[in-house]
């Protein structure tokens, strides 16, 4: 069974590859993701959310500034930059169970420009 750290490393790699479907494979069938006040349920909705994010940040360079992992819980602070937009500060919290993300919250503000 992959550890929380291994799940997040694989998740981040898929995001770096800009593959929304691959990102969604890290989520349990009953996963709940809350991003900036919007709720996404299950891998299909989560893949659509990530597809939009990837589209809004084409060919982005992602940076993890802080990652704190305690057993099944992870807290991450991050930033990213693309040719058209950027996120200067984002934060995510993940809960991992049986090698899959079951709960996640995220907050960030995307701005145009680089």
ChimeraX attribute file (.defattr): number of C-alpha atoms within 10 A of each C-alpha:
attribute: neighborCount
match mode: 1-to-1
recipient: residues
	/A:1	9
	/A:2	13
	/A:3	15
	/A:4	22
	/A:5	19
	/A:6	12
	/A:7	19
	/A:8	22
	/A:9	12
	/A:10	16
	/A:11	20
	/A:12	16
	/A:13	15
	/A:14	18
	/A:15	22
	/A:16	17
	/A:17	14
	/A:18	20
	/A:19	15
	/A:20	23
	/A:21	17
	/A:22	18
	/A:23	22
	/A:24	26
	/A:25	19
	/A:26	20
	/A:27	27
	/A:28	19
	/A:29	15
	/A:30	12
	/A:31	21
	/A:32	20
	/A:33	25
	/A:34	17
	/A:35	16
	/A:36	11
	/A:37	9
	/A:38	10
	/A:39	14
	/A:40	17
	/A:41	16
	/A:42	17
	/A:43	23
	/A:44	16
	/A:45	16
	/A:46	22
	/A:47	20
	/A:48	15
	/A:49	19
	/A:50	20
	/A:51	19
	/A:52	12
	/A:53	15
	/A:54	19
	/A:55	13
	/A:56	17
	/A:57	23
	/A:58	16
	/A:59	16
	/A:60	22
	/A:61	14
	/A:62	18
	/A:63	15
	/A:64	14
	/A:65	12
	/A:66	11
	/A:67	15
	/A:68	12
	/A:69	16
	/A:70	10
	/A:71	12
	/A:72	17
	/A:73	17
	/A:74	18
	/A:75	17
	/A:76	17
	/A:77	18
	/A:78	17
	/A:79	18
	/A:80	19
	/A:81	21
	/A:82	18
	/A:83	13
	/A:84	14
	/A:85	17
	/A:86	22
	/A:87	20
	/A:88	15
	/A:89	16
	/A:90	17
	/A:91	18
	/A:92	17
	/A:93	19
	/A:94	21
	/A:95	19
	/A:96	24
	/A:97	19
	/A:98	12
	/A:99	18
	/A:100	24
	/A:101	26
	/A:102	20
	/A:103	19
	/A:104	21
	/A:105	18
	/A:106	18
	/A:107	14
	/A:108	16
	/A:109	10
	/A:110	17
	/A:111	14
	/A:112	13
	/A:113	11
	/A:114	12
